[in-house]
């Protein structure tokens, strides 16, 4: 009997023991002749500091690969958005950027912000199922307001030549190119590459500053904050 095809690497949870943080990256694959980390957005990538966000994911993944760290050591509680590494709570990449003030939606009306969160969650879940070949065919009719974002992702895959990585590919990764893929309601998309080597150093500096505060306060940061 033939082995089932390997699943694409989507919604990959990563963590850094060295810097004490965790997160979930959207997609890993091969693009433009290199391993590539993609983060898809339904809003502007710059509103959520996606350059530093992807750098955080990249650094954690490369650390895990170098150390042979097992993904199973990290657990995630969706309702509270809490990551635990061997039982110890770790702040997420997004939480670190929020606390640094680089992600700030305090001036956005609550109804608009909630609609954006609902849209992002629904689209991310749909794309995850699509990537694994499990998306319900009724999605576009049941959720017509999100259909364009799915179409944009399908169009990107058709036009870009991007190929999904699998778990067997991860051990060989030593460097990663980073991109945001901004998906639009009209079915179009825009790619935003991040090439600054300093991005990860800046992210780590933010994490280290917050770790000093946490240590001086004598406790981990509140994991119940919205991620």
VOBA-803294 format. One line per 4 residues: number of its first residue (from 1); their letters; for each residue z, y, x of N, C-alpha, C. Coordinates in nm, 3 decimals, always signed. Each point is the difference from the previous one (the first is absolute). Layout:
N
NUM> a> Z,Y,X,Z,Y,X,Z,Y,X; ... .
END
This chain:
227
1> xxxx> +0.000,-0.120,+0.084,+0.000,+0.120,-0.084,+0.000,+0.125,+0.088; -0.086,+0.094,-0.032,-0.010,+0.123,+0.080,+0.123,+0.086,-0.020; +0.043,+0.066,+0.107,+0.115,+0.090,-0.009,-0.038,+0.122,-0.081; +0.094,+0.055,-0.077,-0.031,+0.121,-0.077,-0.027,+0.116,+0.095 .
5> xxxx> -0.082,+0.097,-0.041,-0.028,+0.113,+0.088,+0.127,+0.080,+0.028; +0.009,+0.053,+0.122,+0.117,+0.078,+0.037,+0.005,+0.129,-0.081; +0.120,+0.040,-0.041,+0.014,+0.122,-0.077,-0.015,+0.123,+0.090; -0.060,+0.106,-0.051,-0.010,+0.122,+0.078,+0.138,+0.064,+0.018 .
9> xxxx> +0.016,+0.072,+0.109,+0.129,+0.063,+0.028,+0.011,+0.132,-0.075; +0.068,-0.006,-0.113,+0.023,+0.117,-0.084,+0.148,+0.008,-0.033; +0.050,+0.122,-0.021,+0.141,+0.020,-0.031,+0.087,-0.073,+0.103; -0.021,+0.034,+0.126,+0.070,-0.066,+0.111,+0.129,+0.074,+0.031 .
13> xxxx> +0.111,-0.068,-0.009,+0.130,+0.061,+0.031,+0.027,-0.009,+0.149; +0.039,+0.112,+0.057,+0.022,+0.008,+0.144,+0.135,+0.066,+0.027; +0.053,-0.022,+0.119,+0.128,+0.062,+0.035,+0.008,+0.018,+0.152; +0.085,+0.092,+0.040,+0.027,+0.023,+0.141,+0.148,-0.023,+0.026 .
17> xxxx> +0.030,-0.099,+0.084,+0.138,-0.020,+0.042,+0.045,+0.113,+0.092; -0.091,+0.044,+0.084,+0.035,+0.102,+0.099,+0.037,+0.133,-0.064; -0.080,+0.042,-0.099,+0.022,+0.131,-0.061,+0.065,-0.008,-0.137; +0.022,-0.119,-0.051,+0.076,-0.022,-0.123,-0.064,+0.065,-0.122 .
21> xxxx> -0.119,-0.047,-0.035,-0.066,+0.044,-0.124,-0.093,-0.111,-0.046; -0.051,+0.014,-0.123,-0.089,-0.100,-0.058,-0.101,+0.069,-0.091; -0.096,-0.078,-0.046,-0.100,+0.055,-0.092,-0.101,-0.105,-0.040; -0.093,+0.041,-0.084,-0.106,-0.090,-0.047,-0.135,+0.068,+0.017 .
25> xxxx> -0.084,-0.055,+0.085,-0.134,+0.056,+0.020,-0.096,-0.061,-0.102; -0.107,+0.073,-0.031,-0.090,-0.043,-0.107,-0.093,-0.114,+0.041; -0.077,+0.022,+0.108,-0.104,-0.097,+0.035,-0.019,-0.005,+0.152; -0.019,-0.120,+0.052,-0.040,-0.019,+0.139,-0.137,-0.067,+0.003 .
29> xxxx> -0.082,+0.040,+0.096,-0.131,-0.062,+0.010,-0.070,+0.040,+0.128; -0.131,-0.012,-0.004,-0.085,+0.035,+0.115,-0.105,+0.099,-0.050; -0.009,+0.110,+0.071,-0.094,+0.105,-0.041,-0.039,+0.083,+0.121; -0.127,+0.032,+0.007,-0.053,+0.082,+0.109,+0.034,-0.060,+0.136 .
33> xxxx> -0.008,-0.133,+0.009,+0.018,-0.068,+0.126,+0.142,-0.014,+0.048; +0.098,+0.017,-0.089,+0.139,-0.005,+0.043,+0.088,-0.046,-0.114; +0.118,-0.056,+0.032,+0.099,-0.022,-0.107,+0.030,+0.133,-0.067; +0.018,-0.003,-0.132,+0.017,+0.124,-0.075,+0.109,-0.015,-0.105 .
37> xxxx> +0.080,+0.103,-0.011,+0.104,+0.009,-0.102,-0.044,+0.106,-0.100; -0.013,-0.040,-0.125,-0.043,+0.092,-0.105,+0.115,+0.027,-0.096; +0.010,+0.125,-0.040,+0.099,+0.038,-0.100,-0.075,+0.073,-0.110; -0.007,-0.060,-0.120,-0.074,+0.067,-0.105,+0.090,+0.090,-0.084 .
41> xxxx> -0.058,+0.115,-0.037,+0.072,+0.101,-0.074,-0.081,+0.043,-0.122; +0.071,+0.034,-0.108,-0.067,+0.056,-0.116,+0.016,+0.152,-0.005; +0.081,+0.052,+0.091,+0.015,+0.145,+0.017,-0.039,+0.038,+0.141; +0.036,+0.120,+0.041,-0.034,+0.044,+0.135,+0.087,-0.069,+0.103 .
45> xxxx> -0.059,-0.063,+0.102,+0.080,-0.065,+0.105,+0.092,+0.098,+0.072; -0.042,+0.125,+0.010,+0.081,+0.096,+0.075,+0.128,+0.036,-0.074; +0.002,-0.017,-0.132,+0.121,+0.029,-0.076,+0.114,-0.094,+0.034; -0.033,-0.116,+0.055,+0.103,-0.098,+0.033,+0.001,-0.032,+0.149 .
49> xxxx> -0.053,+0.093,+0.082,+0.001,-0.016,+0.146,-0.052,-0.137,+0.041; -0.118,-0.033,-0.051,-0.053,-0.135,+0.020,-0.028,-0.031,+0.147; -0.023,+0.102,+0.082,-0.021,-0.025,+0.142,+0.125,-0.059,+0.064; +0.117,+0.057,-0.032,+0.125,-0.053,+0.054,+0.042,-0.128,-0.073 .
53> xxxx> -0.033,-0.008,-0.128,+0.031,-0.121,-0.077,-0.070,-0.122,+0.060; -0.129,+0.012,+0.023,-0.074,-0.113,+0.059,+0.044,-0.028,+0.143; +0.041,+0.105,+0.071,+0.049,-0.021,+0.137,+0.129,-0.082,-0.001; +0.087,+0.028,-0.098,+0.123,-0.079,-0.013,-0.030,-0.146,-0.027 .
57> xxxx> -0.093,-0.026,-0.091,-0.038,-0.138,-0.029,-0.059,-0.068,+0.125; -0.089,+0.073,+0.066,-0.065,-0.055,+0.120,+0.102,-0.037,+0.106; +0.094,+0.093,+0.029,+0.098,-0.028,+0.103,+0.086,-0.121,-0.032; +0.040,-0.012,-0.127,+0.081,-0.115,-0.040,-0.078,-0.130,+0.012 .
61> xxxx> -0.126,+0.001,-0.042,-0.081,-0.121,+0.007,-0.022,-0.044,+0.144; -0.032,+0.094,+0.088,-0.022,-0.035,+0.140,+0.128,-0.051,+0.065; +0.113,+0.058,-0.037,+0.128,-0.048,+0.053,+0.027,-0.143,-0.046; -0.023,-0.026,-0.128,+0.021,-0.135,-0.053,-0.090,-0.100,+0.071 .
65> xxxx> -0.125,+0.038,+0.021,-0.096,-0.089,+0.066,+0.043,-0.029,+0.142; +0.042,+0.104,+0.072,+0.040,-0.017,+0.139,+0.125,-0.087,+0.014; +0.092,+0.013,-0.096,+0.128,-0.072,+0.008,+0.000,-0.133,-0.073; -0.108,-0.028,-0.074,-0.003,-0.122,-0.079,+0.098,+0.003,-0.115 .
69> xxxx> +0.026,+0.120,-0.056,+0.095,+0.013,-0.111,-0.060,-0.057,-0.128; +0.084,-0.069,-0.076,-0.046,-0.064,-0.123,+0.007,+0.096,-0.118; -0.106,+0.012,-0.078,+0.004,+0.086,-0.120,+0.108,-0.042,-0.098; +0.034,-0.129,-0.001,+0.097,-0.051,-0.097,+0.141,+0.055,+0.022 .
73> xxxx> +0.026,+0.059,+0.116,+0.132,+0.059,+0.025,+0.023,+0.125,-0.084; -0.110,+0.058,-0.052,+0.008,+0.122,-0.079,-0.011,-0.033,-0.148; +0.092,+0.054,-0.080,-0.007,-0.017,-0.145,-0.016,+0.137,-0.064; -0.050,+0.000,-0.124,-0.028,+0.125,-0.069,+0.042,-0.012,-0.145 .
77> xxxx> +0.073,+0.102,-0.049,+0.041,+0.005,-0.140,-0.079,+0.112,-0.068; -0.100,-0.034,-0.083,-0.088,+0.102,-0.058,+0.071,+0.103,-0.086; +0.100,-0.041,-0.078,+0.064,+0.093,-0.094,+0.070,+0.114,+0.072; +0.061,-0.029,+0.114,+0.069,+0.104,+0.076,-0.078,+0.043,+0.123 .
81> xxxx> -0.115,-0.062,+0.021,-0.083,+0.025,+0.118,+0.085,-0.013,+0.127; +0.069,-0.112,+0.010,+0.091,-0.022,+0.113,-0.051,-0.112,+0.090; -0.012,+0.031,+0.128,-0.034,-0.100,+0.101,+0.127,-0.046,+0.070; +0.009,-0.130,+0.025,+0.111,-0.054,+0.076,-0.053,-0.092,+0.110 .
85> xxxx> +0.048,+0.023,+0.121,-0.035,-0.086,+0.112,+0.123,-0.082,+0.035; -0.009,-0.130,-0.027,+0.116,-0.089,+0.019,+0.124,+0.055,-0.069; -0.021,+0.057,-0.119,+0.110,+0.049,-0.082,+0.037,+0.145,+0.021; -0.051,+0.065,+0.104,+0.032,+0.140,+0.028,-0.107,+0.092,-0.058 .
89> xxxx> +0.043,+0.099,-0.075,-0.094,+0.094,-0.062,-0.069,+0.085,+0.106; -0.132,+0.012,-0.011,-0.079,+0.087,+0.087,-0.069,+0.106,-0.085; -0.009,+0.124,+0.049,-0.078,+0.100,-0.072,-0.148,-0.032,+0.008; -0.074,+0.039,-0.101,-0.144,-0.023,+0.001,-0.072,+0.112,+0.073 .
93> xxxx> -0.124,-0.025,+0.036,-0.083,+0.102,+0.063,-0.007,+0.124,-0.089; -0.021,-0.022,-0.129,-0.012,+0.113,-0.093,+0.131,+0.077,-0.011; +0.111,-0.069,-0.003,+0.129,+0.067,-0.007,+0.023,+0.088,+0.123; -0.038,-0.049,+0.115,+0.015,+0.078,+0.124,-0.079,+0.129,-0.007 .
97> xxxx> -0.123,-0.007,-0.050,-0.083,+0.119,-0.012,+0.052,+0.094,-0.107; +0.055,-0.055,-0.108,+0.060,+0.084,-0.103,+0.119,+0.078,+0.055; +0.087,-0.070,+0.069,+0.120,+0.065,+0.052,-0.032,+0.104,+0.106; -0.113,-0.016,+0.065,-0.043,+0.098,+0.099,-0.065,+0.122,-0.065 .
101> xxxx> -0.024,-0.006,-0.131,-0.062,+0.110,-0.072,-0.152,+0.000,+0.004; -0.059,-0.106,+0.054,-0.146,-0.007,+0.008,-0.063,-0.049,-0.130; +0.079,-0.063,-0.084,-0.043,-0.037,-0.136,+0.095,+0.071,-0.095; -0.051,+0.096,-0.074,+0.086,+0.080,-0.086,-0.074,+0.038,-0.128 .
105> xxxx> +0.037,-0.065,-0.109,-0.061,+0.029,-0.130,+0.098,+0.069,-0.094; +0.098,+0.067,+0.057,+0.104,+0.062,-0.083,-0.055,+0.111,-0.089; -0.113,+0.058,+0.037,-0.057,+0.108,-0.081,-0.097,-0.051,-0.106; -0.026,-0.132,-0.002,-0.094,-0.058,-0.095,+0.075,-0.033,-0.129 .
109> xxxx> -0.051,+0.043,-0.116,+0.068,-0.033,-0.127,+0.021,-0.150,-0.015; +0.114,-0.036,-0.059,+0.038,-0.140,-0.010,-0.103,-0.089,-0.067; -0.061,+0.048,-0.108,-0.097,-0.082,-0.073,-0.123,-0.029,+0.086; -0.045,+0.100,+0.075,-0.116,-0.017,+0.087,+0.032,-0.096,+0.114 .
113> xxxx> +0.119,+0.016,+0.057,+0.041,-0.086,+0.110,+0.012,-0.145,-0.046; +0.057,-0.022,-0.118,+0.013,-0.136,-0.051,-0.135,-0.063,-0.027; -0.093,+0.080,-0.055,-0.135,-0.052,-0.025,-0.068,-0.042,+0.129; +0.021,+0.080,+0.107,-0.059,-0.033,+0.129,+0.061,-0.128,+0.057 .
117> xxxx> +0.132,-0.016,-0.016,+0.066,-0.121,+0.047,-0.050,-0.122,-0.076; -0.013,+0.013,-0.132,-0.049,-0.111,-0.082,-0.142,-0.038,+0.040; -0.081,+0.102,+0.022,-0.140,-0.025,+0.040,-0.004,-0.072,+0.135; +0.076,+0.051,+0.098,-0.001,-0.062,+0.131,+0.046,-0.144,-0.004 .
121> xxxx> +0.107,-0.028,-0.075,+0.051,-0.137,-0.010,-0.099,-0.093,-0.067; -0.060,+0.047,-0.111,-0.095,-0.084,-0.073,-0.124,-0.030,+0.083; -0.052,+0.102,+0.067,-0.121,-0.020,+0.081,+0.028,-0.090,+0.119; +0.113,+0.021,+0.067,+0.033,-0.085,+0.114,+0.012,-0.146,-0.043 .
125> xxxx> +0.065,-0.023,-0.112,+0.015,-0.138,-0.047,-0.136,-0.061,-0.036; -0.084,+0.080,-0.065,-0.132,-0.051,-0.037,-0.083,-0.033,+0.124; +0.006,+0.086,+0.100,-0.078,-0.025,+0.122,+0.052,-0.122,+0.074; +0.131,-0.018,-0.002,+0.056,-0.120,+0.064,-0.054,-0.126,-0.066 .
129> xxxx> +0.002,-0.003,-0.134,-0.053,-0.116,-0.071,-0.151,-0.015,+0.024; -0.071,+0.112,+0.002,-0.144,-0.007,+0.024,-0.028,-0.059,+0.138; +0.072,+0.048,+0.101,-0.023,-0.046,+0.136,+0.023,-0.151,+0.013; +0.094,-0.052,-0.079,+0.030,-0.144,+0.006,-0.082,-0.080,-0.101 .
133> xxxx> -0.088,+0.068,-0.074,-0.085,-0.069,-0.096,+0.069,-0.039,-0.128; +0.113,+0.068,-0.031,+0.079,-0.038,-0.118,+0.007,+0.109,-0.106; -0.081,+0.104,+0.010,+0.009,+0.108,-0.097,-0.053,-0.044,-0.136; +0.077,+0.027,-0.103,-0.040,-0.031,-0.137,-0.125,+0.081,-0.034 .
137> xxxx> -0.101,-0.066,-0.051,-0.125,+0.067,-0.034,+0.018,+0.108,-0.104; +0.110,-0.005,-0.075,+0.025,+0.098,-0.106,+0.062,+0.129,+0.053; +0.025,+0.010,+0.130,+0.069,+0.117,+0.053,-0.072,+0.129,-0.033; -0.130,+0.004,+0.021,-0.072,+0.126,-0.020,-0.007,+0.042,-0.146 .
141> xxxx> +0.006,-0.096,-0.092,+0.000,+0.036,-0.141,+0.141,+0.030,-0.049; +0.099,-0.068,+0.056,+0.139,+0.023,-0.040,+0.054,+0.131,+0.058; -0.050,+0.036,+0.119,+0.048,+0.121,+0.068,-0.119,+0.085,+0.045; -0.075,+0.055,-0.094,-0.120,+0.075,+0.037,+0.028,+0.121,+0.087 .
145> xxxx> +0.122,+0.055,-0.009,+0.034,+0.118,+0.080,+0.008,-0.032,+0.149; +0.011,-0.128,+0.034,+0.010,-0.039,+0.141,-0.126,-0.070,+0.050; -0.095,-0.025,-0.086,-0.118,-0.078,+0.036,-0.080,+0.064,+0.113; -0.008,+0.132,+0.001,-0.077,+0.068,+0.103,+0.054,-0.022,+0.140 .
149> xxxx> +0.132,-0.008,+0.012,+0.061,-0.022,+0.131,-0.034,-0.139,+0.052; +0.001,-0.098,-0.089,-0.042,-0.135,+0.038,-0.146,+0.000,+0.042; -0.083,+0.068,-0.076,-0.143,+0.006,+0.034,-0.021,+0.064,+0.137; +0.082,+0.100,+0.031,-0.011,+0.066,+0.130,+0.031,-0.097,+0.113 .
153> xxxx> +0.104,-0.083,-0.018,+0.035,-0.099,+0.102,-0.109,-0.105,+0.016; -0.053,-0.047,-0.111,-0.109,-0.098,+0.005,-0.121,+0.060,+0.071; -0.029,+0.124,-0.029,-0.112,+0.067,+0.066,+0.024,+0.012,+0.150; +0.122,+0.035,+0.039,+0.032,+0.009,+0.142,-0.024,-0.135,+0.069 .
157> xxxx> +0.049,-0.107,-0.061,-0.018,-0.132,+0.060,-0.148,-0.036,+0.012; -0.078,+0.036,-0.100,-0.143,-0.031,+0.001,-0.075,+0.079,+0.107; +0.040,+0.125,+0.020,-0.077,+0.089,+0.087,+0.049,+0.004,+0.144; +0.127,-0.032,+0.024,+0.059,+0.026,+0.132,-0.017,-0.112,+0.101 .
161> xxxx> -0.012,-0.122,-0.047,-0.001,-0.113,+0.093,+0.139,-0.044,+0.041; +0.102,+0.052,-0.065,+0.137,-0.040,+0.030,+0.020,-0.148,-0.033; +0.070,-0.070,+0.089,+0.031,-0.142,-0.022,+0.151,-0.019,+0.005; +0.054,-0.070,-0.098,+0.143,-0.025,-0.004,+0.042,-0.092,+0.113 .
165> xxxx> +0.118,+0.028,+0.056,+0.061,-0.091,+0.096,+0.081,-0.104,-0.076; +0.036,-0.106,+0.070,+0.088,-0.102,-0.056,+0.119,-0.017,+0.094; +0.097,-0.077,-0.043,+0.121,-0.019,+0.080,-0.032,-0.056,+0.138; -0.107,-0.077,+0.010,-0.036,-0.059,+0.129,-0.048,+0.105,+0.099 .
169> xxxx> -0.044,+0.117,-0.049,-0.052,+0.104,+0.088,+0.110,+0.085,+0.063; +0.118,+0.002,-0.060,+0.101,+0.098,+0.038,+0.046,-0.018,+0.144; +0.018,-0.123,+0.045,+0.054,-0.025,+0.134,-0.087,+0.061,+0.109; -0.129,+0.019,-0.029,-0.091,+0.052,+0.102,-0.009,+0.152,-0.001 .
173> xxxx> +0.067,+0.067,-0.093,-0.010,+0.145,-0.011,+0.084,+0.069,+0.107; -0.063,+0.084,+0.079,+0.070,+0.078,+0.103,-0.017,+0.150,-0.022; -0.093,+0.037,-0.083,-0.021,+0.142,-0.033,-0.059,+0.006,-0.140; +0.019,+0.113,-0.066,-0.044,+0.013,-0.139,-0.052,+0.141,-0.023 .
177> xxxx> -0.115,+0.009,-0.063,-0.048,+0.130,-0.051,+0.059,+0.021,-0.139; +0.025,+0.128,-0.032,+0.067,+0.031,-0.127,-0.088,+0.091,-0.085; -0.001,-0.029,-0.131,-0.080,+0.080,-0.093,+0.071,+0.012,-0.134; -0.017,+0.115,-0.063,+0.032,+0.012,-0.142,-0.132,-0.009,-0.076 .
181> xxxx> +0.002,-0.069,-0.113,-0.116,-0.006,-0.088,+0.041,+0.067,-0.130; -0.047,+0.120,-0.021,+0.034,+0.073,-0.123,-0.095,-0.042,-0.111; +0.056,-0.063,-0.102,-0.079,-0.049,-0.113,+0.004,+0.104,-0.111; -0.114,+0.025,-0.062,-0.009,+0.104,-0.101,-0.034,-0.059,-0.136 .
185> xxxx> +0.041,+0.073,-0.102,-0.017,-0.046,-0.137,-0.146,-0.018,-0.038; -0.090,+0.076,+0.064,-0.142,-0.008,-0.034,-0.071,-0.115,+0.071; +0.075,-0.084,+0.073,-0.060,-0.115,+0.068,-0.045,+0.028,+0.141; +0.021,+0.121,+0.049,-0.035,+0.032,+0.139,+0.122,-0.018,+0.089 .
189> xxxx> -0.020,+0.009,+0.129,+0.110,-0.015,+0.094,-0.025,+0.087,+0.124; +0.107,+0.024,+0.073,-0.008,+0.075,+0.125,+0.088,-0.069,+0.103; -0.052,-0.014,+0.122,+0.078,-0.062,+0.107,+0.056,+0.108,+0.092; +0.122,-0.022,+0.047,+0.065,+0.095,+0.090,+0.056,-0.078,+0.118 .
193> xxxx> -0.062,+0.011,+0.119,+0.049,-0.073,+0.117,+0.116,+0.073,+0.067; +0.088,-0.078,+0.060,+0.113,+0.056,+0.075,-0.007,-0.054,+0.143; -0.026,+0.090,+0.093,-0.028,-0.043,+0.136,+0.100,+0.054,+0.103; +0.097,+0.080,-0.043,+0.093,+0.059,+0.096,+0.101,-0.104,+0.048 .
197> xxxx> +0.004,-0.019,+0.131,+0.096,-0.093,+0.057,+0.143,+0.049,-0.019; +0.016,+0.130,-0.021,+0.134,+0.058,-0.014,+0.062,-0.024,-0.137; -0.078,-0.051,-0.096,+0.053,-0.017,-0.136,+0.123,-0.090,-0.002; -0.006,-0.112,+0.072,+0.114,-0.091,-0.003,+0.121,+0.062,+0.068 .
201> xxxx> -0.022,+0.072,+0.109,+0.111,+0.066,+0.069,+0.067,+0.102,-0.092; -0.079,+0.071,-0.079,+0.057,+0.097,-0.093,+0.080,-0.071,-0.110; -0.054,-0.111,-0.049,+0.073,-0.075,-0.102,+0.132,-0.051,+0.056; -0.004,-0.055,+0.120,+0.122,-0.052,+0.061,+0.102,+0.112,+0.023 .
205> xxxx> -0.047,+0.118,+0.036,+0.092,+0.112,+0.020,+0.073,+0.034,-0.129; -0.072,-0.003,-0.112,+0.064,+0.024,-0.129,+0.104,-0.108,-0.030; -0.038,-0.125,+0.026,+0.093,-0.110,-0.026,+0.123,+0.011,+0.088; -0.016,+0.035,+0.126,+0.113,+0.011,+0.091,+0.094,+0.113,-0.041 .
209> xxxx> -0.057,+0.111,-0.043,+0.083,+0.112,-0.046,+0.084,-0.042,-0.120; -0.062,-0.073,-0.093,+0.074,-0.045,-0.118,+0.105,-0.105,+0.036; -0.030,-0.083,+0.100,+0.096,-0.101,+0.043,+0.125,+0.066,+0.059; -0.017,+0.112,+0.067,+0.115,+0.074,+0.054,+0.088,+0.048,-0.115 .
213> xxxx> -0.066,+0.054,-0.104,+0.075,+0.047,-0.116,+0.073,-0.116,-0.066; -0.070,-0.112,-0.017,+0.061,-0.117,-0.063,+0.122,-0.047,+0.079; -0.014,-0.004,+0.130,+0.111,-0.048,+0.084,+0.120,+0.094,-0.009; -0.027,+0.130,+0.000,+0.109,+0.097,-0.005,+0.068,+0.000,-0.137 .
217> xxxx> -0.076,-0.033,-0.102,+0.060,-0.009,-0.133,+0.070,-0.133,-0.021; -0.030,-0.095,+0.088,+0.071,-0.127,-0.005,-0.054,-0.100,-0.099; -0.124,+0.021,-0.048,-0.057,-0.094,-0.098,-0.150,+0.010,+0.001; -0.064,-0.104,-0.051,-0.145,+0.004,-0.018,-0.033,+0.099,-0.112 .
221> xxxx> -0.121,+0.052,+0.004,-0.044,+0.090,-0.104,-0.003,-0.072,-0.134; +0.007,+0.078,-0.106,+0.002,-0.057,-0.134,-0.133,-0.064,-0.032; -0.002,-0.130,-0.016,-0.124,-0.073,-0.026,-0.050,+0.019,-0.143; +0.079,+0.065,-0.083,-0.040,+0.016,-0.139,-0.091,+0.119,-0.021 .
225> xxx> -0.029,+0.077,+0.105,-0.091,+0.112,-0.015,-0.138,-0.051,-0.038; -0.075,+0.084,-0.069,-0.135,-0.039,-0.041,-0.089,-0.004,+0.122; -0.073,-0.112,+0.015,-0.090,-0.013,+0.115,-0.138,+0.049,-0.034 .
END
